[in-house]
Amino acid sequence: MATKNNESYFTLEKYECYWLDSVLHTEEWKDIEEAKKNTPVIVCTEGFLIKKNKDYHTFVMTISERECGETWTIPTKNIKKMTKLGKKTFY
């Protein structure tokens, strides 16, 4: 949605972020020896970066004017690779 005089709300950079995530299995009981085989996994999040500091990066996936839907905050130490996909100005 355009603002009066085509003024922009903000411009954000979009990234593809690969990071190490924990794994949770809750669907069934399993043997403890099997549970010991569980390992963290590398996952991919794609979104607009709204905050970055030495401790964490916060991404937003859905934006409407000045509001956002899903957000994802990832500890910086868990990030393995980030690729800039571009940037977008929101009006």
C-alpha positions in Angstrom: 0.0 0.0 0.0 1.4 3.4 -1.0 1.7 6.2 1.5 0.9 9.9 0.7 3.5 11.3 -1.8 5.0 7.8 -2.1 7.0 8.2 1.1 8.6 5.0 2.2 8.3 3.4 5.6 11.7 1.8 5.5 14.1 -0.3 3.4 15.2 -3.7 4.6 17.8 -6.2 3.3 16.6 -9.8 2.6 18.8 -12.7 3.5 19.1 -16.5 3.3 20.5 -17.6 6.7 21.8 -21.1 7.5 22.0 -21.8 11.2 22.4 -24.6 13.7 19.1 -25.5 15.4 18.1 -27.8 18.2 16.0 -30.8 17.5 12.9 -31.8 19.6 11.2 -35.2 19.2 7.8 -35.4 21.0 5.7 -37.7 18.9 6.7 -41.0 20.4 8.7 -42.6 23.2 12.0 -44.1 22.2 14.8 -46.0 23.7 17.5 -43.9 25.4 20.2 -45.4 23.2 18.3 -44.2 20.2 17.7 -40.8 21.7 21.5 -40.4 22.2 21.8 -40.4 18.4 19.9 -37.2 18.0 22.0 -34.2 16.8 21.3 -30.6 16.0 20.5 -29.7 12.4 21.4 -27.0 10.0 18.2 -25.1 8.9 17.6 -22.3 6.4 15.6 -19.1 7.2 14.8 -16.6 4.6 13.6 -13.1 5.6 14.2 -9.4 6.1 16.9 -8.5 8.7 15.4 -6.0 11.1 18.0 -6.2 13.9 21.6 -7.4 14.2 24.1 -7.3 17.1 26.9 -9.4 18.5 24.4 -11.7 20.3 21.5 -12.3 17.8 20.0 -11.5 14.4 16.2 -10.9 14.1 14.4 -11.6 10.8 10.9 -10.8 9.8 9.0 -12.8 7.1 5.7 -10.9 6.7 5.3 -7.1 6.6 2.2 -4.9 6.3 2.9 -1.2 6.4 4.6 -0.7 9.8 3.6 -4.1 11.3 5.2 -7.5 11.0 4.0 -11.1 11.3 6.4 -13.9 11.9 9.7 -13.0 13.4 12.7 -15.3 14.0 15.5 -14.4 16.4 18.7 -16.5 15.9 21.7 -16.5 18.2 24.7 -15.0 16.2 26.9 -17.9 17.4 24.5 -20.4 15.7 24.7 -18.7 12.3 26.9 -20.7 9.8 26.3 -18.7 6.6 24.3 -15.7 5.4 23.7 -14.7 1.8 22.2 -11.3 0.9 19.4 -11.8 -1.6 18.6 -8.1 -2.1 16.7 -5.3 -0.5 13.2 -3.9 -0.6 11.7 -0.5 0.2 8.3 -0.8 1.8 5.7 2.0 1.1 
